[in-house]
Amino acid sequence: MPEPSHPDRTIVEALLARWTALFAAPEAEPYGEQLLRRWSEPQRKYHTMRHLTATLQVVDRLAGHADDADLVRLAAWFHDAVYAPDRTENEERSARLAERVLPELGVSDEAIAEVARLVRLTAGHDPAPGDRNGEVLCDADLAILGAPPEIYARYAAAVREEYAFVPEDDFRTGRAAVLEGLLAKKPSLYRTQPAQTTFGPRADANLRSELARLRDKVPPVT
């Protein structure tokens, strides 16, 4: 009897193809498989392989803005590779993982340093002016905020599920602070012109709508 297919097998295969395309070394694939096991951990509800796929797709769309799009792609692979909702140093631990793994794949010290820098940058999503790689990665990571309202609602619900261990009032307070911080970003939430145009207006509406629901204690839209 044939084995049942894994529901995410198509995603796995597509991601592995993308990962191995970044390296000349045939031994890269097992490292990609290990990373995908991390992205499949049970505590993840939003920060899953689907988020990785979506981030990479937006990096592709913005690739012309980056100084080195492949390094941005590598950073996307690692940016949430370590993810525990009850920890605050996930980006740092993810960057350190990149620093351990990439030397084994023959990546240069300079490239590794850039990938790790980009991963750390996703802790605050505040690239400096002229940081073209950082702008692309941060815009790609935050693209979900500019999704259609029904997709944004599923994202917000998944984030709440990841933080199910946090009492409701505490979650509302903390989440509201996150949203206010995103709305306050200057010169804008998105730094590349294509992302500003494509995601900016809808992100502003989504964030303000969720913030209003949190303040009014309205149950999330599902």
C-alpha positions as CSV (number, residue, x, y, z in Angstrom):
1,M,0.0,0.0,0.0
2,P,1.5,3.4,-0.9
3,E,2.2,5.8,2.0
4,P,-0.2,8.6,2.4
5,S,1.2,11.9,1.1
6,H,2.1,14.6,3.6
7,P,-0.2,17.5,3.3
8,D,2.7,19.9,3.0
9,R,4.9,17.8,0.7
10,T,4.4,20.1,-2.3
11,I,5.6,23.0,-0.2
12,V,8.6,21.0,1.1
13,E,9.7,20.0,-2.3
14,A,9.3,23.5,-3.7
15,L,11.3,25.0,-0.8
16,L,14.0,22.4,-1.0
17,A,14.4,23.2,-4.7
18,R,14.8,26.9,-3.8
19,W,17.3,26.1,-1.0
20,T,19.6,23.9,-3.1
21,A,19.5,26.4,-6.0
22,L,21.4,28.8,-3.7
23,F,24.4,26.4,-3.4
24,A,26.7,24.6,-5.7
25,A,27.3,21.9,-3.1
26,P,25.1,18.8,-3.4
27,E,25.3,18.3,0.3
28,A,23.2,21.4,0.8
29,E,19.9,19.5,0.7
30,P,20.1,17.8,4.1
31,Y,20.7,21.2,5.7
32,G,17.6,22.5,4.0
33,E,15.6,19.5,5.3
34,Q,16.8,20.3,8.8
35,L,15.8,23.9,8.5
36,L,12.3,22.8,7.3
37,R,11.9,20.6,10.3
38,R,12.5,23.7,12.4
39,W,9.9,25.6,10.4
40,S,7.4,22.7,11.0
41,E,7.6,22.7,14.8
42,P,4.3,22.3,16.5
43,Q,4.4,25.6,18.4
44,R,4.2,27.5,15.1
45,K,0.9,28.6,13.8
46,Y,1.9,31.6,11.7
47,H,5.7,31.3,11.6
48,T,5.5,28.2,9.4
49,M,6.8,27.0,6.0
50,R,3.9,29.0,4.5
51,H,5.3,32.2,6.0
52,L,8.8,31.2,4.7
53,T,7.3,30.6,1.2
54,A,5.5,33.9,1.2
55,T,8.5,35.8,2.4
56,L,10.7,34.3,-0.4
57,Q,8.1,35.1,-3.0
58,V,8.1,38.8,-2.0
59,V,11.9,38.8,-2.0
60,D,11.6,37.6,-5.6
61,R,9.3,40.5,-6.4
62,L,11.6,43.0,-4.8
63,A,14.9,41.4,-5.9
64,G,15.8,44.3,-8.2
65,H,16.0,46.6,-5.2
66,A,18.5,44.4,-3.3
67,D,22.3,44.6,-3.6
68,D,22.5,40.8,-3.3
69,A,19.1,39.1,-3.6
70,D,20.5,35.6,-2.9
71,L,21.9,36.8,0.4
72,V,18.5,38.2,1.2
73,R,17.0,34.8,0.3
74,L,19.4,33.0,2.6
75,A,18.5,35.5,5.4
76,A,14.8,34.7,4.8
77,W,15.5,31.0,5.3
78,F,17.1,31.7,8.7
79,H,15.1,34.7,9.9
80,D,12.6,32.6,12.0
81,A,14.5,29.3,11.9
82,V,14.6,29.5,15.7
83,Y,11.2,30.4,17.0
84,A,9.8,30.0,20.5
85,P,6.9,32.4,21.3
86,D,7.9,32.6,25.0
87,R,11.4,33.7,24.2
88,T,12.6,37.2,23.2
89,E,15.9,36.4,21.5
90,N,14.7,34.4,18.6
91,E,16.3,36.6,16.0
92,E,19.7,36.4,17.7
93,R,19.5,32.7,18.0
94,S,18.4,32.4,14.4
95,A,21.4,34.5,13.3
96,R,23.8,32.3,15.4
97,L,22.3,29.3,13.7
98,A,23.1,30.8,10.3
99,E,26.6,31.5,11.5
100,R,27.0,27.8,12.4
101,V,25.4,26.3,9.4
102,L,26.6,28.4,6.5
103,P,30.4,27.8,6.9
104,E,29.7,24.1,6.4
105,L,28.3,24.9,3.0
106,G,31.3,26.9,1.8
107,V,29.7,30.3,2.2
108,S,32.3,33.1,2.6
109,D,32.8,34.8,5.9
110,E,31.7,38.1,4.3
111,A,28.4,36.6,3.1
112,I,27.7,34.9,6.4
113,A,28.2,38.2,8.2
114,E,25.7,39.8,5.9
115,V,23.1,37.0,6.3
116,A,23.4,37.1,10.1
117,R,23.1,40.9,10.1
118,L,20.0,40.7,8.1
119,V,18.4,38.1,10.3
120,R,19.1,40.3,13.4
121,L,17.6,43.2,11.6
122,T,14.2,41.5,11.6
123,A,14.0,41.9,15.4
124,G,13.0,45.6,14.8
125,H,12.4,45.9,11.0
126,D,14.2,49.2,11.0
127,P,16.8,49.2,8.2
128,A,19.0,52.2,7.8
129,P,18.5,54.5,4.8
130,G,20.4,52.9,1.9
131,D,20.4,49.4,3.4
132,R,18.9,47.9,0.3
133,N,19.2,44.2,1.4
134,G,17.7,45.1,4.7
135,E,14.9,47.0,3.1
136,V,13.9,44.0,0.9
137,L,14.0,41.5,3.7
138,C,12.0,43.6,6.2
139,D,9.4,44.5,3.5
140,A,9.1,40.9,2.6
141,D,8.7,39.8,6.2
142,L,6.0,42.4,6.9
143,A,4.2,41.9,3.6
144,I,1.4,39.9,5.4
145,L,0.3,43.2,7.0
146,G,-0.8,44.4,3.6
147,A,-2.7,41.3,2.7
148,P,-6.5,41.3,1.9
149,P,-8.5,41.6,5.1
150,E,-9.6,38.0,5.2
151,I,-6.0,36.8,5.0
152,Y,-4.8,39.3,7.5
153,A,-7.6,38.1,9.9
154,R,-6.2,34.5,9.6
155,Y,-2.7,35.8,10.3
156,A,-3.8,37.7,13.4
157,A,-5.7,34.6,14.6
158,A,-2.6,32.5,14.1
159,V,-0.5,34.9,16.0
160,R,-3.0,34.7,18.9
161,E,-2.8,30.9,18.8
162,E,1.0,31.0,19.0
163,Y,0.6,33.1,22.2
164,A,-2.3,31.1,23.6
165,F,-0.3,30.8,26.9
166,V,-0.7,34.6,27.4
167,P,-3.8,35.8,29.3
168,E,-6.2,37.7,27.1
169,D,-5.8,41.1,28.7
170,D,-2.0,40.8,28.7
171,F,-2.1,39.7,25.0
172,R,-4.3,42.7,24.0
173,T,-1.9,45.1,25.8
174,G,1.2,43.6,24.2
175,R,-0.3,43.2,20.8
176,A,-1.6,46.7,20.8
177,A,1.9,48.0,21.6
178,V,3.3,46.0,18.6
179,L,0.7,47.4,16.3
180,E,1.3,51.0,17.5
181,G,5.0,50.6,16.9
182,L,4.4,49.4,13.4
183,L,2.1,52.3,12.6
184,A,4.6,54.7,14.0
185,K,7.5,53.6,11.7
186,K,9.1,56.4,9.8
187,P,9.5,57.3,7.0
188,S,7.0,54.4,6.4
189,L,6.3,50.9,7.4
190,Y,7.7,49.7,4.0
191,R,10.9,51.0,2.6
192,T,10.9,49.9,-1.0
193,Q,8.6,51.8,-3.4
194,P,7.0,48.6,-4.8
195,A,6.1,47.4,-1.3
196,Q,4.8,50.9,-0.3
197,T,2.5,50.9,-3.3
198,T,1.4,47.2,-3.1
199,F,1.1,46.7,0.6
200,G,1.2,50.1,2.3
201,P,-2.5,51.4,2.2
202,R,-4.0,48.0,3.1
203,A,-1.4,47.5,5.9
204,D,-2.4,50.8,7.4
205,A,-6.1,49.8,7.3
206,N,-5.5,46.3,8.7
207,L,-3.3,47.5,11.6
208,R,-5.8,50.2,12.6
209,S,-8.7,47.8,12.3
210,E,-7.0,45.2,14.5
211,L,-5.9,47.9,17.0
212,A,-9.5,49.2,17.3
213,R,-10.8,45.7,18.0
214,L,-8.1,45.1,20.6
215,R,-9.0,48.4,22.4
216,D,-12.7,47.7,22.2
217,K,-12.2,44.0,23.2
218,V,-14.0,42.8,20.1
219,P,-13.4,39.1,19.4
220,P,-11.0,38.6,16.4
221,V,-12.5,38.0,13.0
222,T,-12.0,34.4,11.9
